[in-house]
């Protein structure tokens, strides 16, 4: 608002100037209620005070009050740095003390009853969190949400262990698995609740209009075997290869090769199988075991075999049988990309492929990848940025036609990247004209109405998206479901105040900071700043927050957390709920996170450091 104070000015002059600044901010906060009167009137009774408080907070944040904050601290007053939950009460308290210090009466026109008292703000937020997420655990205010893997549908004990370990909310991502699987997951949870005497909410994630790559053309099936070697590359033990009779459609284990012909019927222990592999290298394998329709061999050298490779069965010096390698499952492929490469994104369910090159290695045709979402091709513009696979591959759009987007790759993680099936595409500069609710989402909503407690809306971008969801819930007589707004796009973040005020027309609301896509969209260098702003706005609106994406991911997937992840987990106490994604070590991760949250409970409350007694303070 102003430059900082200069030395030599009297304390009285500082008090007068600071009081004028605070009074002007208060007036702006009151005036914004008239500006947003129609919107505030439409909010539900449960959120009306929170909506007014959010409006007051927005009015304050239209100013740069950093110099004012410094001067308030110098005087010994609140710097207004913790006003989010009770804006007018904070402004009134500071203004009244400034008047007292100047020995003047509070102007009559400035006196008003604050809509949110100091003790009410946090209480309202806690009530709203309880309404949608259920009560917090006894030892900590922060709940834990856990994403269900596919095996949760068939393993009741897995969900039992999660609930026993402290899961408060089960998350089912409707982009994966089927309604039959979801029913089983919920049924297993209800059984565990009865057995443990605990309750747990169920949150369903709508798949939403996620922009993804289509399938990449698979490669010819190949089976490889390789003998064991020590760290010096010296031979250690032969590879074991099992030849079996080909059965169409049968699943093949590692090291198993299906074959046709009479070789298996004639094979005996001590015979040899001879072949030329896919690299035209000769190999001889010794048979060490025979049973009905299969034989086990030892191989001393690495080989690659494909369908159609011919086999000979040799006994001493005589060929006594033959065979042919049968059908092999296709191998998944990826598209190799590096900076300055060209990638064509093609409309439709088009199989992706690598660039086509001539004998000298020159690109004859660029790599292509399919994208089924047709709205992308009518929305993007030349010069806009595009990212693939959670930001691992960055590019710039060079040209656009009705069914093709030419992208120049500008950066990849590690110098060379592999783009595969079903990888996310982010377009942070593009105003995508997408329907928020797909036909699949509407069908899934009907299922959620019977089995869930809350629904998370993916890729929320504008108020109408939320209005459509609220209308769909009313149509299904499912207004009892809470709504979770997943903030994961630049546009969604940019209009967050409007999104919050629209969502507050519904009785139970929460916000998820989906930091994966959001980090790609806003830029990872801005993610911490954006994360903070979302927390502030939601606290001002008394809306609970879910801290999501990659929380302790290294621990969940690999069994050991990174130091940065532990710090991130500690910071998550700023939210009302923390989301864990799936992984083979999820039970250990859940226990680890609960321990971190319990420890941090006494140290941090939102933005405020809580100064409990420190045992190390007596160390001197």
C-alpha positions as CSV (number, residue, x, y, z in Angstrom):
1,X,0.0,0.0,0.0
2,X,2.9,2.4,0.9
3,X,6.6,2.4,1.2
4,X,8.0,1.6,4.7
5,X,8.3,4.1,7.5
6,X,11.3,6.5,7.7
7,X,13.3,6.9,10.8
8,X,12.6,9.9,13.0
9,X,8.8,9.9,12.5
10,X,6.8,10.1,15.7
11,X,5.0,7.1,17.1
12,X,1.7,9.0,16.9
13,X,2.2,9.7,13.2
14,X,2.8,6.0,12.6
15,X,-0.3,5.0,14.6
16,X,-2.5,7.5,12.7
17,X,-1.2,6.3,9.3
18,X,-1.5,2.6,10.2
19,X,-5.0,3.1,11.6
20,X,-6.1,4.8,8.3
21,X,-4.7,1.9,6.3
22,X,-6.5,-0.7,8.5
23,X,-9.8,1.3,8.3
24,X,-9.6,1.5,4.5
25,X,-9.1,-2.2,4.3
26,X,-12.1,-2.8,6.6
27,X,-14.2,-0.6,4.4
28,X,-13.2,-2.5,1.3
29,X,-14.0,-5.8,3.1
30,X,-17.5,-4.5,3.9
31,X,-18.1,-3.2,0.4
32,X,-17.3,-6.5,-1.3
33,X,-20.4,-8.0,0.3
34,X,-22.5,-5.7,-1.9
35,X,-20.3,-6.6,-4.9
36,X,-20.9,-10.3,-4.4
37,X,-24.4,-10.1,-2.9
38,X,-26.1,-12.3,-5.4
39,X,-23.5,-15.0,-5.2
40,X,-23.5,-15.0,-1.4
41,X,-27.2,-15.2,-1.3
42,X,-27.1,-18.5,-3.3
43,X,-24.8,-20.3,-0.8
44,X,-26.3,-22.9,1.4
45,X,-27.0,-22.0,5.1
46,X,-24.2,-24.1,6.3
47,X,-21.7,-22.1,4.3
48,X,-23.1,-18.6,4.3
49,X,-20.8,-17.2,7.0
50,X,-17.9,-18.9,5.4
51,X,-18.7,-17.4,2.0
52,X,-18.9,-13.9,3.6
53,X,-15.5,-14.5,5.3
54,X,-14.0,-15.6,2.0
55,X,-15.3,-12.4,0.4
56,X,-13.7,-10.3,3.2
57,X,-10.4,-12.2,2.7
58,X,-10.5,-11.6,-1.1
59,X,-11.0,-7.9,-0.4
60,X,-8.0,-7.8,1.9
61,X,-5.8,-9.7,-0.6
62,X,-6.5,-7.1,-3.3
63,X,-4.0,-5.0,-1.4
64,X,-0.3,-5.4,-0.8
65,X,-0.1,-5.0,3.0
66,X,3.4,-6.1,3.6
67,X,4.6,-2.7,4.8
68,X,1.5,-2.4,7.0
69,X,2.3,-5.8,8.5
70,X,5.8,-4.7,9.3
71,X,4.6,-1.6,11.0
72,X,2.0,-3.5,13.0
73,X,4.7,-5.8,14.3
74,X,6.9,-2.9,15.3
75,X,4.0,-1.5,17.3
76,X,3.5,-4.9,19.0
77,X,0.2,-5.8,17.3
78,X,-1.0,-8.6,15.2
79,X,0.4,-8.5,11.7
80,X,-2.9,-9.9,10.3
81,X,-0.9,-12.9,9.1
82,X,-3.3,-15.4,10.6
83,X,-6.6,-13.8,9.7
84,X,-7.9,-16.4,7.2
85,X,-10.6,-18.0,9.4
86,X,-11.9,-14.8,10.9
87,X,-11.0,-11.8,8.7
88,X,-13.4,-9.1,10.1
89,X,-12.7,-10.0,13.7
90,X,-8.9,-9.7,13.1
91,X,-9.3,-6.3,11.4
92,X,-11.7,-5.0,14.1
93,X,-9.5,-6.1,16.9
94,X,-6.4,-4.4,15.4
95,X,-8.3,-1.2,14.5
96,X,-9.9,-1.0,18.0
97,X,-6.4,-1.2,19.7
98,X,-5.0,1.4,17.3
99,X,-7.8,3.7,18.3
100,X,-7.1,3.0,22.0
101,X,-3.4,3.7,21.6
102,X,-4.3,7.0,20.0
103,X,-6.7,7.7,22.8
104,X,-9.6,8.2,20.4
105,X,-13.0,6.6,20.3
106,X,-13.7,4.0,17.6
107,X,-15.7,5.9,14.9
108,X,-19.4,5.0,15.0
109,X,-19.5,4.1,11.3
110,X,-16.7,1.6,11.8
111,X,-18.4,-0.3,14.6
112,X,-20.1,-3.5,13.4
113,X,-20.6,-7.0,14.6
114,X,-18.0,-9.3,13.0
115,X,-19.7,-12.2,11.2
116,X,-17.1,-14.6,12.4
117,X,-15.7,-14.4,15.9
118,X,-12.1,-15.6,16.6
119,X,-13.3,-18.8,18.3
120,X,-15.8,-19.6,15.6
121,X,-13.6,-19.7,12.5
122,X,-11.6,-22.8,13.2
123,X,-14.7,-24.4,14.8
124,X,-16.7,-23.9,11.6
125,X,-13.9,-25.4,9.5
126,X,-13.7,-28.4,11.8
127,X,-17.5,-28.9,11.6
128,X,-17.4,-28.8,7.8
129,X,-14.5,-31.3,7.7
130,X,-16.5,-33.6,10.0
131,X,-19.6,-33.3,7.8
132,X,-17.8,-34.6,4.6
133,X,-14.9,-36.6,5.9
134,X,-16.1,-37.9,9.2
135,X,-14.6,-37.3,12.6
136,X,-10.8,-37.1,12.8
137,X,-8.8,-39.8,14.7
138,X,-8.5,-39.2,18.4
139,X,-4.8,-38.6,18.4
140,X,-4.6,-36.2,15.4
141,X,-6.9,-33.8,13.5
142,X,-5.6,-34.9,10.1
143,X,-7.4,-37.8,8.4
144,X,-5.7,-40.2,6.0
145,X,-7.2,-41.2,2.6
146,X,-5.9,-44.3,0.9
147,X,-6.3,-45.2,-2.8
148,X,-7.5,-48.7,-3.5
149,X,-5.4,-51.0,-5.8
150,X,-7.3,-53.6,-7.9
151,X,-6.5,-56.4,-5.5
152,X,-8.6,-54.7,-2.8
153,X,-11.6,-56.2,-4.6
154,X,-10.4,-59.8,-3.9
155,X,-8.5,-59.5,-0.7
156,X,-10.7,-58.6,2.3
157,X,-7.7,-58.9,4.7
158,X,-5.9,-56.1,2.9
159,X,-8.7,-53.6,3.6
160,X,-9.0,-54.9,7.2
161,X,-5.3,-54.1,7.8
162,X,-5.6,-50.7,6.2
163,X,-8.5,-49.8,8.5
164,X,-6.7,-51.2,11.6
165,X,-3.6,-49.2,10.7
166,X,-5.6,-45.9,10.6
167,X,-7.2,-45.4,7.2
168,X,-10.1,-42.9,7.6
169,X,-11.3,-42.6,4.0
170,X,-11.2,-45.2,1.2
171,X,-10.6,-43.7,-2.2
172,X,-11.8,-45.6,-5.3
173,X,-10.7,-44.2,-8.6
174,X,-13.4,-44.8,-11.2
175,X,-10.9,-44.5,-14.0
176,X,-9.8,-48.0,-13.0
177,X,-11.5,-51.4,-12.4
178,X,-15.2,-52.0,-12.7
179,X,-18.4,-51.4,-10.7
180,X,-18.3,-55.1,-9.7
181,X,-14.8,-54.5,-8.3
182,X,-16.0,-51.3,-6.5
183,X,-18.9,-53.2,-4.9
184,X,-16.5,-55.8,-3.5
185,X,-14.1,-53.1,-2.1
186,X,-16.9,-51.4,-0.3
187,X,-18.3,-54.7,1.0
188,X,-14.9,-55.6,2.4
189,X,-14.7,-52.2,4.1
190,X,-18.1,-52.7,5.7
191,X,-17.0,-56.1,7.1
192,X,-13.8,-54.6,8.4
193,X,-15.7,-51.7,10.1
194,X,-17.9,-54.2,12.0
195,X,-15.0,-56.3,13.0
196,X,-12.9,-53.4,14.3
197,X,-15.7,-51.1,15.5
198,X,-14.4,-48.3,13.4
199,X,-16.0,-46.1,10.7
200,X,-14.5,-45.1,7.3
201,X,-15.9,-42.9,4.6
202,X,-15.8,-43.9,0.9
203,X,-14.7,-41.4,-1.8
204,X,-15.3,-42.1,-5.5
205,X,-13.2,-40.2,-8.0
206,X,-15.0,-39.5,-11.3
207,X,-12.7,-40.3,-14.2
208,X,-13.5,-36.9,-15.8
209,X,-12.2,-35.7,-19.2
210,X,-8.6,-36.6,-18.7
211,X,-6.6,-36.0,-21.9
212,X,-4.4,-39.1,-22.5
213,X,-2.4,-40.7,-25.2
214,X,-3.9,-43.7,-26.9
215,X,-2.2,-47.1,-27.2
216,X,1.2,-47.5,-28.7
217,X,1.7,-50.1,-31.4
218,X,3.0,-53.3,-29.7
219,X,6.1,-55.0,-30.9
220,X,6.5,-58.6,-32.1
221,X,6.5,-61.0,-29.2
222,X,10.0,-62.0,-28.0
223,X,11.2,-64.4,-25.3
224,X,14.7,-63.9,-23.9
225,X,16.7,-66.2,-21.7
226,X,20.1,-65.4,-20.2
227,X,22.5,-67.4,-18.0
228,X,23.6,-66.0,-14.6
229,X,26.9,-64.3,-14.4
230,X,28.9,-62.7,-11.6
231,X,29.9,-59.0,-11.3
232,X,33.0,-59.7,-13.5
233,X,30.8,-61.2,-16.3
234,X,32.0,-64.7,-15.7
235,X,29.6,-67.6,-16.2
236,X,27.7,-68.6,-13.0
237,X,24.8,-70.9,-13.8
238,X,22.8,-71.8,-17.0
239,X,19.4,-70.4,-17.8
240,X,16.4,-72.7,-17.4
241,X,14.1,-72.8,-20.4
242,X,10.9,-74.8,-20.5
243,X,9.4,-75.8,-23.8
244,X,5.7,-76.6,-23.6
245,X,2.9,-77.7,-26.0
246,X,1.2,-74.6,-27.5
247,X,-2.3,-74.0,-26.1
248,X,-4.1,-71.0,-27.8
249,X,-4.9,-68.2,-25.3
250,X,-2.9,-69.8,-22.5
251,X,-0.9,-67.4,-20.2
252,X,2.9,-67.9,-20.3
253,X,5.2,-67.7,-17.3
254,X,8.7,-66.3,-17.6
255,X,11.1,-68.6,-19.4
256,X,8.3,-70.7,-21.0
257,X,8.3,-71.2,-24.7
258,X,5.2,-72.6,-26.5
259,X,6.1,-74.9,-29.5
260,X,4.3,-76.9,-32.2
261,X,5.5,-80.2,-33.8
262,X,6.6,-83.6,-32.5
263,X,9.6,-82.5,-30.6
264,X,8.0,-82.8,-27.1
265,X,6.6,-86.2,-27.8
266,X,10.0,-87.6,-28.7
267,X,12.2,-85.7,-26.2
268,X,14.3,-87.6,-23.6
269,X,16.7,-86.5,-20.9
270,X,20.1,-86.0,-22.4
271,X,18.9,-85.0,-25.8
272,X,19.7,-81.5,-27.2
273,X,17.5,-78.8,-28.8
274,X,19.2,-76.8,-31.5
275,X,18.0,-73.5,-33.0
276,X,18.9,-70.3,-34.8
277,X,17.6,-67.4,-32.7
278,X,16.2,-64.0,-33.9
279,X,19.8,-62.7,-34.3
280,X,20.7,-65.8,-36.5
281,X,22.9,-67.1,-33.8
282,X,23.1,-70.9,-33.3
283,X,22.2,-72.3,-29.8
284,X,22.3,-75.8,-28.3
285,X,20.2,-76.5,-25.1
286,X,20.6,-79.7,-23.1
287,X,17.4,-81.4,-21.9
288,X,17.5,-82.1,-18.2
289,X,13.8,-83.0,-17.5
290,X,10.9,-84.4,-19.5
291,X,7.2,-84.8,-18.6
292,X,3.9,-84.9,-20.5
293,X,3.7,-82.0,-23.0
294,X,6.9,-80.2,-21.8
295,X,10.6,-80.5,-21.3
296,X,13.1,-78.5,-19.2
297,X,16.4,-77.4,-20.8
298,X,19.7,-75.7,-19.7
299,X,21.1,-72.8,-21.8
300,X,24.6,-71.5,-21.5
301,X,24.2,-68.4,-23.7
302,X,21.7,-65.5,-24.1
303,X,19.2,-66.0,-26.8
304,X,16.1,-64.2,-28.3
305,X,13.4,-66.2,-29.9
306,X,10.3,-65.1,-31.8
307,X,7.3,-66.9,-33.3
308,X,8.3,-69.3,-36.1
309,X,11.8,-70.0,-35.0
310,X,12.6,-73.6,-36.0
311,X,13.8,-76.2,-33.4
312,X,15.6,-79.5,-33.9
313,X,15.7,-82.4,-31.4
314,X,19.2,-84.1,-31.6
315,X,20.0,-87.4,-30.0
316,X,23.7,-88.1,-30.4
317,X,24.3,-87.2,-34.0
318,X,20.8,-87.8,-35.3
319,X,17.8,-85.4,-35.7
320,X,14.9,-87.3,-34.2
321,X,12.2,-84.6,-34.0
322,X,11.4,-81.0,-34.9
323,X,9.3,-78.1,-33.7
324,X,8.4,-74.5,-34.2
325,X,8.0,-71.7,-31.7
326,X,4.3,-70.9,-31.4
327,X,2.4,-67.6,-30.9
328,X,4.0,-65.3,-28.3
329,X,2.2,-62.4,-26.6
330,X,2.9,-59.0,-28.1
331,X,5.5,-56.9,-26.3
332,X,4.5,-53.4,-25.0
333,X,6.2,-50.6,-26.9
334,X,7.1,-47.0,-26.1
335,X,7.9,-44.0,-28.3
336,X,11.5,-42.7,-27.8
337,X,11.7,-38.9,-27.7
338,X,14.5,-36.4,-27.2
339,X,14.8,-32.6,-27.5
340,X,14.2,-31.2,-31.0
341,X,12.3,-34.3,-32.1
342,X,8.9,-33.9,-33.8
343,X,5.9,-35.8,-32.5
344,X,2.5,-35.8,-34.3
345,X,-0.5,-36.0,-32.0
346,X,-3.3,-37.6,-34.2
347,X,-7.0,-37.5,-33.4
348,X,-8.7,-40.8,-32.6
349,X,-7.8,-44.2,-31.4
350,X,-4.7,-44.4,-33.5
351,X,-1.9,-46.7,-32.5
352,X,1.3,-44.7,-31.7
353,X,4.7,-45.6,-33.2
354,X,8.3,-44.4,-33.3
355,X,9.7,-42.2,-36.0
356,X,10.4,-44.0,-39.4
357,X,14.0,-43.6,-40.5
358,X,15.9,-44.3,-43.7
359,X,19.1,-46.4,-43.9
360,X,21.2,-43.3,-42.9
361,X,19.1,-42.7,-39.8
362,X,17.3,-39.6,-41.2
363,X,13.6,-39.2,-40.1
364,X,11.3,-40.0,-43.0
365,X,8.1,-39.8,-40.9
366,X,7.9,-38.3,-37.4
367,X,6.7,-40.3,-34.4
368,X,2.9,-40.3,-33.9
369,X,0.7,-40.8,-30.9
370,X,-3.1,-41.0,-30.8
371,X,-5.4,-38.8,-28.7
372,X,-9.1,-39.8,-28.7
373,X,-10.4,-36.5,-27.2
374,X,-11.5,-34.6,-30.3
375,X,-12.0,-31.3,-28.3
376,X,-8.3,-31.0,-28.0
377,X,-7.8,-30.4,-31.7
378,X,-10.4,-27.6,-31.9
379,X,-9.0,-25.9,-28.8
380,X,-5.2,-25.8,-29.1
381,X,-3.3,-23.0,-30.9
382,X,0.2,-22.7,-32.4
383,X,2.8,-21.7,-29.8
384,X,1.1,-23.2,-26.8
385,X,2.9,-25.5,-24.5
386,X,2.1,-29.2,-24.2
387,X,3.4,-31.8,-21.6
388,X,3.2,-35.6,-21.6
389,X,3.5,-38.1,-18.8
390,X,3.2,-35.9,-15.7
391,X,5.6,-33.3,-17.3
392,X,8.4,-35.7,-18.1
393,X,8.2,-34.6,-21.7
394,X,7.7,-30.9,-22.7
395,X,6.9,-29.5,-26.1
396,X,5.6,-26.6,-28.1
397,X,2.8,-26.8,-30.6
398,X,4.1,-25.9,-34.0
399,X,1.0,-26.3,-36.2
400,X,-2.6,-27.5,-35.8
401,X,-5.0,-29.1,-38.3
402,X,-8.5,-30.6,-37.7
403,X,-7.0,-34.0,-36.9
404,X,-3.3,-33.5,-36.3
405,X,-1.1,-31.4,-33.9
406,X,2.6,-31.1,-34.7
407,X,4.7,-30.8,-31.5
408,X,8.4,-30.0,-31.2
409,X,9.9,-31.6,-28.2
410,X,11.7,-29.0,-26.1
411,X,12.8,-31.0,-23.0
412,X,12.7,-34.5,-21.6
413,X,13.7,-35.9,-18.2
414,X,17.0,-37.7,-18.5
415,X,17.7,-36.6,-22.0
416,X,15.7,-39.4,-23.7
417,X,12.2,-40.3,-22.6
418,X,9.8,-43.2,-23.4
419,X,6.2,-42.2,-24.0
420,X,3.8,-45.1,-23.5
421,X,0.1,-46.0,-23.4
422,X,-2.5,-44.0,-21.4
423,X,-0.1,-41.2,-20.4
424,X,-1.5,-37.8,-19.4
425,X,-1.4,-34.8,-21.7
426,X,-1.3,-31.3,-20.1
427,X,-2.2,-28.1,-22.0
428,X,-1.7,-25.3,-19.5
429,X,-2.1,-22.5,-22.1
430,X,-5.2,-24.0,-23.7
431,X,-8.8,-23.2,-22.9
432,X,-10.2,-26.7,-23.5
433,X,-13.9,-26.8,-24.3
434,X,-14.7,-30.0,-22.4
435,X,-17.8,-31.3,-20.8
436,X,-17.1,-31.7,-17.1
437,X,-19.3,-34.8,-16.9
438,X,-19.0,-37.6,-19.5
439,X,-21.7,-40.2,-20.0
440,X,-19.5,-42.6,-18.0
441,X,-19.3,-40.1,-15.2
442,X,-23.1,-39.8,-15.1
443,X,-23.4,-43.6,-15.0
444,X,-20.8,-43.9,-12.2
445,X,-22.7,-41.2,-10.2
446,X,-25.7,-43.4,-10.0
447,X,-23.5,-46.1,-8.6
448,X,-21.9,-43.7,-6.1
449,X,-25.3,-42.6,-4.8
450,X,-25.8,-46.1,-3.4
451,X,-22.3,-46.9,-2.2
452,X,-20.4,-43.7,-1.5
453,X,-20.1,-40.8,0.9
454,X,-18.4,-38.3,-1.4
455,X,-17.6,-37.7,-5.0
456,X,-14.4,-36.1,-6.3
457,X,-14.7,-34.1,-9.5
458,X,-11.6,-34.3,-11.7
459,X,-10.3,-31.3,-13.7
460,X,-12.7,-28.7,-12.4
461,X,-12.2,-25.6,-14.5
462,X,-15.2,-23.3,-14.2
463,X,-18.3,-22.7,-12.0
464,X,-20.6,-24.4,-14.5
465,X,-18.7,-27.7,-14.0
466,X,-19.8,-27.6,-10.4
467,X,-23.3,-26.5,-11.2
468,X,-23.7,-29.4,-13.6
469,X,-22.5,-31.8,-10.9
470,X,-24.9,-30.4,-8.3
471,X,-27.7,-30.7,-10.8
472,X,-26.8,-34.3,-11.6
473,X,-26.8,-35.2,-7.9
474,X,-30.2,-33.6,-7.4
475,X,-31.6,-35.5,-10.4
476,X,-30.3,-38.8,-8.9
477,X,-31.6,-37.9,-5.4
478,X,-28.0,-38.0,-4.3
479,X,-27.5,-34.6,-2.7
480,X,-26.3,-36.4,0.4
481,X,-23.0,-37.1,-1.3
482,X,-20.2,-34.6,-0.4
483,X,-18.4,-32.9,-3.3
484,X,-14.6,-32.8,-3.5
485,X,-13.1,-30.3,-6.0
486,X,-9.9,-31.6,-7.5
487,X,-7.8,-28.5,-8.4
488,X,-5.3,-29.8,-11.0
489,X,-5.3,-27.2,-13.8
490,X,-4.0,-23.7,-14.3
491,X,-7.5,-22.5,-15.1
492,X,-9.0,-24.3,-12.1
493,X,-6.6,-22.6,-9.8
494,X,-7.0,-19.2,-11.5
495,X,-10.8,-19.1,-10.7
496,X,-10.6,-20.9,-7.4
497,X,-12.6,-18.2,-5.5
498,X,-15.5,-18.6,-8.0
499,X,-15.3,-22.3,-7.8
500,X,-15.5,-22.2,-4.0
501,X,-18.4,-19.9,-3.9
502,X,-20.3,-22.0,-6.4
503,X,-19.5,-25.3,-4.6
504,X,-20.7,-23.7,-1.3
505,X,-24.3,-23.9,-2.7
506,X,-23.9,-27.6,-1.7
507,X,-24.0,-28.6,1.9
508,X,-20.7,-30.7,2.2
509,X,-17.6,-29.6,0.2
510,X,-13.9,-30.2,0.3
511,X,-10.9,-29.3,-2.0
512,X,-8.2,-31.7,-3.1
513,X,-4.8,-30.2,-4.1
514,X,-4.0,-32.6,-6.9
515,X,-0.3,-31.7,-7.1
516,X,0.7,-34.0,-9.9
517,X,-1.1,-32.4,-12.8
518,X,-1.2,-29.0,-11.0
519,X,2.5,-28.9,-10.8
520,X,2.8,-29.6,-14.6
521,X,0.2,-26.9,-15.4
522,X,1.5,-24.0,-13.2
523,X,5.2,-25.0,-13.3
524,X,6.9,-26.9,-10.6
525,X,8.7,-23.8,-9.5
526,X,5.4,-22.2,-8.6
527,X,3.8,-25.3,-7.0
528,X,4.7,-24.4,-3.4
529,X,3.3,-20.9,-3.8
530,X,0.1,-22.1,-5.5
531,X,-0.4,-24.8,-2.8
532,X,-0.1,-22.1,-0.1
533,X,-2.7,-19.9,-1.8
534,X,-5.2,-22.8,-2.1
535,X,-4.8,-23.5,1.6
536,X,-5.3,-19.8,2.5
537,X,-8.5,-19.4,0.4
538,X,-10.0,-22.7,1.6
539,X,-9.3,-21.8,5.3
540,X,-11.0,-18.4,4.7
541,X,-14.0,-20.2,3.2
542,X,-13.9,-22.8,6.1
543,X,-13.6,-25.5,3.5
544,X,-11.4,-28.6,4.4
545,X,-8.4,-29.5,2.2
546,X,-7.0,-32.9,1.0
547,X,-3.2,-32.8,0.5
548,X,-2.7,-35.2,-2.4
549,X,-0.3,-36.8,-5.0
550,X,3.1,-38.4,-4.3
551,X,2.9,-38.2,-0.5
552,X,5.6,-40.7,0.6
553,X,5.6,-42.2,-2.8
554,X,9.1,-43.7,-2.6
555,X,8.1,-45.4,0.6
556,X,4.8,-46.8,-0.8
557,X,6.4,-48.1,-4.0
558,X,9.9,-48.9,-2.9
559,X,9.9,-49.4,0.8
560,X,12.1,-46.3,1.7
561,X,11.1,-42.6,1.9
562,X,13.3,-39.8,0.6
563,X,14.2,-37.0,3.0
564,X,12.2,-34.5,1.0
565,X,9.1,-36.7,1.2
566,X,9.3,-36.8,5.0
567,X,9.4,-33.0,5.1
568,X,6.5,-32.9,2.7
569,X,4.5,-35.4,4.9
570,X,5.2,-33.1,7.9
571,X,3.9,-30.1,6.0
572,X,0.7,-32.0,5.2
573,X,-0.6,-31.3,8.7
574,X,-1.7,-27.9,7.2
575,X,-4.6,-29.8,5.6
576,X,-7.5,-31.7,7.1
577,X,-6.7,-34.9,5.1
578,X,-3.7,-36.5,3.4
579,X,-4.1,-38.8,0.5
580,X,-1.8,-41.8,-0.1
581,X,-1.6,-43.6,-3.4
582,X,-1.3,-47.3,-3.9
583,X,1.9,-49.3,-3.7
584,X,3.3,-52.6,-2.4
585,X,4.4,-51.0,0.8
586,X,1.2,-49.1,1.5
587,X,0.7,-50.6,5.0
588,X,4.1,-49.5,6.1
589,X,3.5,-46.1,4.5
590,X,0.2,-45.6,6.3
591,X,1.8,-46.4,9.7
592,X,4.8,-44.1,8.9
593,X,2.5,-41.2,7.9
594,X,0.2,-41.6,11.0
595,X,3.3,-41.4,13.2
596,X,4.6,-38.2,11.4
597,X,1.1,-36.6,11.7
598,X,0.8,-37.4,15.4
599,X,4.2,-35.9,16.1
600,X,3.6,-32.7,14.2
601,X,0.2,-32.2,15.7
602,X,1.6,-30.3,18.7
603,X,4.0,-28.2,16.5
604,X,1.9,-26.8,13.7
605,X,-1.7,-25.5,13.3
606,X,-2.3,-24.3,9.8
607,X,0.2,-21.4,9.3
608,X,0.9,-21.0,13.1
609,X,3.9,-22.6,14.8
610,X,2.6,-24.0,18.2
611,X,5.2,-23.5,20.9
612,X,4.9,-26.5,23.1
613,X,7.7,-27.1,25.7
614,X,10.9,-28.4,24.1
615,X,12.9,-30.9,26.0
616,X,16.1,-29.8,24.3
617,X,15.6,-26.3,25.7
618,X,17.3,-27.5,28.8
619,X,20.3,-28.8,26.9
620,X,22.6,-25.9,27.9
